[in-house]
Amino acid sequence: MNTWTIKKIIKTAGITFLAAFLLFYSFYQAREYLRGPYIAITYPPNGSSSKNPLATIHGLAHNISYLTLNGSPIFTDEDGIFNERTILHPGYNRITLKARDRFDRQKTLILELTRDQ
């Protein structure tokens, strides 16, 4: 092989490597936005029961623009943590947590709690 062919191979390999690196890096940086909204309830556990009529729902939300608990808007701190109180009726309670991101993708979680009388 002559010097010109080796330089052409090195140049092509370098450009290919750079393009692959940029594609991978772009996908890595955008992965959270591609997944859509993320919500999790950390407390209380699903299916638990309580004698107290007031329940505090703790959780975590990421990539959201709007968050509701039983249809009422709630807010998170800068780390995505929320703590919201709700009243439990005697017996079975179904609490709905909905999140929406800026692309209008939605995620819904249902928390089922029982209030003992």
C-alpha positions as CSV (number, residue, x, y, z in Angstrom):
1,M,0.0,0.0,0.0
2,N,1.1,3.5,-0.7
3,T,1.0,6.4,1.7
4,W,-2.0,8.0,0.0
5,T,-4.1,4.8,0.6
6,I,-3.1,4.6,4.3
7,K,-4.0,8.2,4.9
8,K,-7.4,7.7,3.2
9,I,-8.1,4.7,5.4
10,I,-7.1,6.5,8.6
11,K,-9.2,9.5,7.6
12,T,-12.3,7.4,6.8
13,A,-11.9,5.4,10.1
14,G,-11.6,8.7,12.1
15,I,-14.7,10.2,10.5
16,T,-16.6,7.0,11.1
17,F,-15.5,6.8,14.7
18,L,-16.4,10.5,15.3
19,A,-19.9,10.1,13.7
20,A,-20.6,7.0,15.8
21,F,-19.4,8.7,18.9
22,L,-21.6,11.8,18.3
23,L,-24.7,9.5,17.6
24,F,-24.1,7.5,20.8
25,Y,-23.5,10.7,22.9
26,S,-26.7,12.3,21.5
27,F,-28.8,9.3,22.3
28,Y,-27.2,9.0,25.8
29,Q,-28.0,12.6,26.6
30,A,-31.6,12.4,25.3
31,R,-32.5,9.1,26.9
32,E,-34.5,10.6,29.7
33,Y,-36.6,12.7,27.4
34,L,-37.2,9.7,25.1
35,R,-38.6,7.6,27.9
36,G,-41.3,10.1,28.8
37,P,-42.7,10.9,32.2
38,Y,-41.5,8.9,35.2
39,I,-43.5,8.7,38.5
40,A,-43.1,6.4,41.5
41,I,-44.9,6.3,44.8
42,T,-42.4,5.6,47.6
43,Y,-44.9,5.6,50.5
44,P,-47.4,4.2,51.5
45,P,-47.1,0.7,49.9
46,N,-49.9,-0.3,47.5
47,G,-52.6,-2.3,49.3
48,S,-51.8,-1.0,52.8
49,S,-54.4,0.0,55.4
50,S,-54.6,2.7,57.9
51,K,-56.8,3.9,60.8
52,N,-55.9,7.5,60.1
53,P,-58.2,9.4,57.8
54,L,-55.4,11.5,56.5
55,A,-52.8,9.9,54.3
56,T,-49.6,11.4,53.0
57,I,-48.4,10.2,49.6
58,H,-44.7,10.4,49.1
59,G,-43.1,9.9,45.7
60,L,-40.8,10.9,42.9
61,A,-41.4,12.3,39.4
62,H,-39.1,13.1,36.5
63,N,-39.6,14.5,33.1
64,I,-43.0,16.0,33.9
65,S,-44.7,19.3,33.1
66,Y,-47.9,18.5,35.0
67,L,-48.7,16.2,37.9
68,T,-52.1,15.5,39.5
69,L,-53.4,13.5,42.5
70,N,-57.0,12.6,42.1
71,G,-57.4,15.3,39.5
72,S,-55.9,18.1,41.7
73,P,-52.5,19.6,40.6
74,I,-49.6,18.9,42.9
75,F,-46.0,20.1,42.8
76,T,-42.5,18.6,43.2
77,D,-39.4,20.1,44.6
78,E,-36.3,20.7,42.4
79,D,-35.3,17.0,42.9
80,G,-38.7,15.7,41.7
81,I,-39.9,14.7,45.2
82,F,-43.5,15.2,46.2
83,N,-45.4,14.9,49.4
84,E,-49.1,15.3,49.2
85,R,-51.9,14.7,51.7
86,T,-55.3,13.2,50.9
87,I,-58.3,12.2,52.9
88,L,-59.2,8.5,53.0
89,H,-62.8,7.5,53.2
90,P,-63.8,4.5,55.3
91,G,-63.1,1.3,53.4
92,Y,-61.5,1.0,50.0
93,N,-59.8,4.0,48.5
94,R,-58.4,4.3,45.0
95,I,-55.9,7.2,44.5
96,T,-54.9,8.2,41.0
97,L,-51.6,9.9,40.2
98,K,-51.2,11.2,36.7
99,A,-48.1,12.8,35.1
100,R,-47.8,14.5,31.7
101,D,-44.6,15.7,30.0
102,R,-44.2,18.6,27.6
103,F,-44.8,16.3,24.6
104,D,-48.2,15.3,26.1
105,R,-47.1,11.8,26.9
106,Q,-48.9,10.5,30.0
107,K,-48.3,8.0,32.8
108,T,-50.8,7.0,35.4
109,L,-50.3,5.2,38.7
110,I,-53.1,3.8,40.9
111,L,-52.6,3.5,44.6
112,E,-55.1,1.3,46.5
113,L,-55.4,1.9,50.2
114,T,-57.9,0.8,52.9
115,R,-59.0,2.8,55.8
116,D,-60.0,0.7,58.8
117,Q,-62.9,2.1,60.8
